[in-house]
Amino acid sequence: MPFFPSYDGTELAYHDLGSGRPLLCLPGGPQDSVYLGDLGGLSAHRRLIRPDLRGTGLSGLPEDLASCRCDRLVHDVEALREHLGLDRMDVLAHSAGANIAAQYAGRHPDRVGSLVLVTPSVRAVGLPIPGDLRRETALLRRDEPWFPEAFAALEAIVAGEATAERWQALAPFSYGRWDDAARAHQAAEREQMKDEVVAAFGAEGAFAPDGTRAALARVTAPVLLLAGQVDLGAPPAAVAEFAGLFPDAALVVQPGAGHFPWLDDPARFVTAVADFLGGGAGVRAS
């Protein structure tokens, strides 16, 4: 397992798999990157560099937990680029990792070759996701056996009555198929979270949406945003709005996919991402 020292001396780990041009893969969470796997087989096309975010996985827990704040994690991305000896790098980010990637691209646009945001969080750019949009997306699953309990939990959360149990009841909405593989993936991912790191990630000052949106308007690198058709966390309409913040962005909506589209249809996911990375802005809205 390779490690590198970040700007403050914290030792951070990264996973290195596949071959070809490097693709930096930022996990969501904040958590380690094991749940990404090989992104449905994307490692057959690119060398995947998957860092464990500081304080997670095999990466060191810093003395200053405030350094786990989202905007400060940008420094770790830059330290990893320097460690790898890359002048420019392609970046893929999933979920909450998109908050890091967006801020990195805004600060270092000359360091980003291509950017792929997979079912991205929109916190860094301050886009609202109305409760009605989440309900509309949820209703696409109305015929599934787990739906009544999960939808009741969603209604309670939207009404401001969130509990840990209700958040957990939403888990089926994150997957295109709520089968044994999805249950195992969800259970493993939940164990990767550390409460203190999660709190630090989104602490006051982590996001400056106005400044980030203005910076993204100056990013010239081609960008792909990939949404899951049935993803409650990042509904396609919200991802489309995110795409509109970039000068050169393509939107792909993967049919039947939830928040982890490489699990729901690996071949379709890999084709979309590999085609984009192979041809830059060649992928267009679908």
Buried (B, 14 or more C-beta within 10 A) or exposed (E): EEBBEBEBEBEBBBBEBBEEBBBBBBBBBBBBBBBBBBBBBBBEBBBBBBBBBBBBBBBBEBEEBEBBBBBBBBBBBBBBBEBBEBEEBBBBBBBBBBBBBBBBBBBBBEBBBBBBBBBBBBBBBEBEBEBEBBBEBBEBBEEBEEBEEBBEBBBBBBEEEEEEEBEEBBBBBBBBBBEEEBEEBBEEBEEBEBEEBBEBBBBEEBBBBEEBBEBBEEBEBBBBBBBBBBBBBBBBBBBBBBBEBBEEBBBBBBEBBBBBBBBBBBEBBBBBBBBBBEEBBEBEEE
